[in-house]
Amino acid sequence: MVSGKTIKEIDEAKELENLKILEAVFFVSGRFLNMQDLISLSDLNPIIIRDLIEKLKEKYDKEDSALEIVEKNGMWKMDVHQEYSYIINKLATGNAEFSKAEQETLAIIAFKQPIKQSVIIKIRGNKAYDHIKKFSELDLIKKKKMGHTHELSLSDDFYDYFSVADGEAKGKKIFEESGISEEEKTEEDFSGNGKDEEVLKY
């Protein structure tokens, strides 16, 4: 017969193993993950995952770690504390979080805000719908309904996320780092003189 102490030890060992699995998922992903992502990547159930997320938060707080678990709109991500973000900015340009195509779309929004969503779609194609949806879910942009489209502009969270105060300067920096062609940044491309015939998807 298994003693109560042995059962407790087994449970604690299992929880520690699950904690390591979830921590590894966050570490390797380098991006915001929703619950379905976490379930798929860890093979754990949502009740256990939510409990483990809280334990990870407590662990990092207790250890006074440079890491933290950030939650935004039902998604979670392992990140460094704000006071250490300057180190990350020196080492990376956000490639782990955003694809090259997403960076290019965000660069146009940052450079030409406020800009109509219909203009972004005209420049970047239908794939930009998904990009804009992601930026909106992360609260990096603001969307204001305008006729049959939306007007897009940067949110306050955008500046916090990229640790900058000068929106125009950061917009230009993102634009330069994204490698968008000269043709794409001409006033003609951004004029949006065509009809706003797009259907509101989001």
N, C-alpha and C positions, 0 to 999 in steps of 0.2 A: 504494500500500500504506500502510495506517494504521500509524504508529509505535507502539511500546509506550507511549511517554510520552503520546501522544494518547489512547490507549485508557484509560490511567490517569486522565487528566484528565476524560474522558467519564464514567467510573465515579464519580469523586469528585463531579462536577456532578450526576449522577443521584441519588447518595446524599444530597447536600445538599438537592435538591429534595424527595425523599421525606421527609427530616427535617422540612422546613418544612410539608409536608402533614400529617404526623402531629401536629406541634406545633399546627397550626391546628385539627385535630380535637379535641385535648384542650382547647384554649383556648375554643373555641366551645361545646363540650358542657357544660362545667361540672359534670360528674357522673362517677361511676364507670362505666367501660366494660369489657365483657368482650372476649375476643378476637374473637368473631363481630361485635360492634359495630364494632371497629376495622377489621376486614377490609371490612365493608360500607361504612363511611364513608370509608376511604382508598383502597380498591381495591388494597391491597398484600397480599402473602401473609404468613402468620403468622411464617415464619422471618425475613423482612425486618423485620417489625414488632417482634419481640422484640429484634433487634439494634438497631433504632432507639430503642427505649425505653431501653436501656442507654446509648446515646450521648446521649440527652436528659438522663439522670441525670448523666452525666459532665459534660455541658455546663453544667448548672446549678451543679454542685459547683465546677467550675473557675472559673466567673464569679462565684462567691459570690452567686448570685442569690437573691432572695426567694422564687422559685418552686422547686417540687420535683415529682417524679412519685411519687405514693403508690401502693403496691400492697397490695391486700387481697383475699384469697380468690380469686385469679385474675382480679382486675379492677384497672384502673389509672385514675388521675385526676390531673390537674394541680391543684396546690394551693399555697397559700403556706406557708412554714415556720411552725412553731408560734409562734415569737416575734413573728410579725406577724399572728397570727390575731385579735387584738383589733381591728385595723383592719377586717377583714372583718365582725366581729360588729357594728361600728358602721354598716356600709354595707348589710348584708343580714340577713335572718332565716332563710336557708336555702332560699328559694324556688327557687333554681337547682337544688338537689339533690333536693328533695322537692316533690311536687305538693301542692296545698291539701288534698286528701283524705288524703294520706299524713301531712301535718303534724297533721291532726286526730286520726288514729288514734294517732300517736306521742304526742300530747299526753295522750290518755286513759290510755295505758300509763304515761307518766311521772307523771301526777297520782295514779293509783290503784294503782300497783304495790304488792305483787304482785297480778296480776289474771288470771283465767282467760281463755284464748283464746276459749272458748265465749261468754263475756260480751262480749268485744270484737266477735265476729261478730254477736251479738244486737243490739248497739248500732249497729255500723257497716255490717252487711250482708256478703255474701260477698266483696265487693271487698277487705275487710280481710285476707283470706287472702294476697293478693299483697303487701299492705303489710307484713304480719308476716314473710313470706318474705324481702323485701328488707331489713328491719331486721336479721333474723337473719344474712343473708349478709354484712352490713356489720359484724356483731358489736356492734350497738348495743343489742341485747336478749339476755337469757338465757331459754331455754325449758326447763322441767322438766316431764316427763310426769306427769300427774295424772289417773288414771282414763282416761276416753276423750277427754281434752283435754290442754292444756298450761297450766302456770302461767307467766306472762310477767313479767319484771322487767328493769330497766335493767342494763346491763353497765358495767364500768369504762370501756370504750371510749366509751360514751355521753358520760360526763363529759369525757373527753379531746377527743372530737369537737367538743363545743359549748364547750370551754374554760371549764368551770365546776366548782366543787368542791362546791357545795351542791345536791344532787340535788332536794330538795323545792322549793327556790326556782326552779330551772330548769324543773322540771315545771310549776310554776304559770305561769312566764313563757311557756312553749310553749303552755300551755292558753289563756292570755289572747290570745296572738298568733294562734292558730289560728281564733279567732272561733266556737268551739263554743257552741251555745245553752245557756241555763240549764237547759232540760229535760234535755239530754244529760248534765249533770254532777250530777244529783240522785242521792242514795243509792239511790233506787228503781231507777234505770237501771243502777246498778252492782251491785245486790244479787246477781244471778245465781242467784235462787232456783229458776229453771227447771231442767229436767233437762239434763245435759251429753250431749246425744245426737249431737254432731257427730262426723264421721269424721276421724281423724287424717290430714291431707293431707301434712304435712311432718315 
